[in-house]
Amino acid sequence: AEATMAEATMAEAEIATENVVMKECEDLNVTTPMEEGDNIAEPVTMGEGESKTEDKSKEPKKPFKKSKSKQRHLELHKKDVEDMNAMVAEANFLCGTCVLPFDTLESLREHRNGEEHQYHHNRRIEMLVPGQVFCKICMHVIPVTWGSHMESPRHAATTASLVALGEAEEGVDHTKPFRVTENGVIGDQILVSEEEYAEEIEDIKIPRAVLHILNPCIGLKYIKKSGYQYSCKICNIIFTFKMRAWHVNGEKHRMNYMKDRYPAYYKECKELKINMRRKVLLMFYAAKVEEKEKEQTTEEEKKLKALFFDPELFEAEDKRIDEEKKKKKKK
């Protein structure tokens, strides 16, 4: 199964989201709702002379089992990859960057010179930081365990399409990714194994902020702060500061805003069957909307975006919130 950082990490991020929510609920002393199928202790009827204290050491250990939520995320991701591979199999040509099939070489060439492709191409280079692994064929950051992507149908179809366009050299090994040496700079091809490269970059910490600082932010005027929490009027949801990127840059928030303000964009995204294609197009439309609304952006929205995504500001805010929570616990 294919696992680019934009895909495999997406499933991992959604799973991590659940863990963050659980941790935040503990910090706020909030009880999380139980899912259907979760184990609930049955009442025990005590016999005469029996002790109410159960000897748990005698109970057999239950085997590790993934929660239904995590399992559901993994199943959805697996289906996304299967749907995309089916689409790739039927395509004559493919743009792996935008996850878009084409019938003719000319239509692919026109797309690659167009606004959407150029946006994704430039943005993905701008977001690169040292230590990352990059596929120059599909223009994607990929995991250090890059084999699953480089051997995928998507990568193979994109390689064949670029060779046909004359943008990739025929007879060259395109299954080796490239190392990122500096911010926005793609270095040499990685010729060592995945394990050896992982050891090389073991001490390099990739800042998470880069994943969001250049992402388009829309609908910030619907978000209001209340204590440690934020409410989004258009999505009818409350989230904490730690979950800001998950919501503001998430598909649900962007789709709700498009539905409210840009129904044509919303309709086009809604009708897409390939999940990854929808996310890519939604990102592009969010960037267009942000640009259109730039002059109408209020000072309050600018301050909120800076607080959410400027590394210096959000790190200070994270620290402030953690310190206040510790003080409350001591009291």
Salt bridges, closest charged atoms under 4 A:
GLU2 OE2 - HIS149 ND1 3.13
GLU2 OE2 - ARG154 NH1 3.42
GLU7 OE2 - ARG154 NH1 1.92
GLU14 OE1 - HIS73 ND1 3.62
ASP27 OD1 - LYS23 NZ 2.85
ASP27 OD1 - LYS329 NZ 3.79
ASP55 OD2 - LYS58 NZ 3.97
ASP83 OD2 - LYS79 NZ 2.87
GLU106 OE1 - ARG109 NH1 3.03
GLU115 OE1 - LYS288 NZ 3.71
GLU116 OE2 - HIS120 NE2 3.68
GLU116 OE2 - ARG277 NH1 2.69
GLU167 OE1 - ARG112 NH2 2.69
GLU200 OE1 - ARG179 NH1 3.04
GLU251 OE2 - ARG278 NE 2.54
GLU251 OE1 - LYS279 NZ 2.72
GLU290 OE2 - LYS305 NZ 2.89
GLU291 OE1 - LYS294 NZ 3.24
GLU293 OE2 - ARG261 NH2 3.97
GLU299 OE2 - LYS302 NZ 3.63
GLU300 OE2 - LYS224 NZ 3.69
GLU317 OE2 - LYS225 NZ 3.52
GLU317 OE2 - ARG320 NH2 2.78
ASP318 OD1 - LYS242 NZ 3.92
ASP322 OD1 - LYS242 NZ 3.74
GLU324 OE2 - ARG320 NH1 2.57
